[in-house]
Amino acid sequence: MMSTVFVFLSVLILYYLILIPLEYRSLKEVRMEYSQTGTSHDTHGNPSFEKQLLETNKQGNLLNVPAVAIAVFIYKARHRDT
């Protein structure tokens, strides 16, 4: 029983460690696009099918919420003065 819980938690932590840099990079790209154009691809424009599908999958998975929250926290900590 304990080994199953340990394996599950280990996989979950590994998942988050892989996902945090990906979310950070995505957030950075959206913020850079917003600062250059004044709009983001989420609210305006016509994003490619691949971007729409990736965004839908990211937003629809509740397991991604902690990784996204950590990525936002890291982004705000690094870009405090801007």
Secondary structure, DSSP 8 states (H G I E B T S, - for coil): -HHHHHHHHHHHHHHHHHHHHHHHHHHHHHHHHHHHHSS-TTTSS---HHHHHHHHHHHT-GGGHHHHHHHHHHHHHHTS--
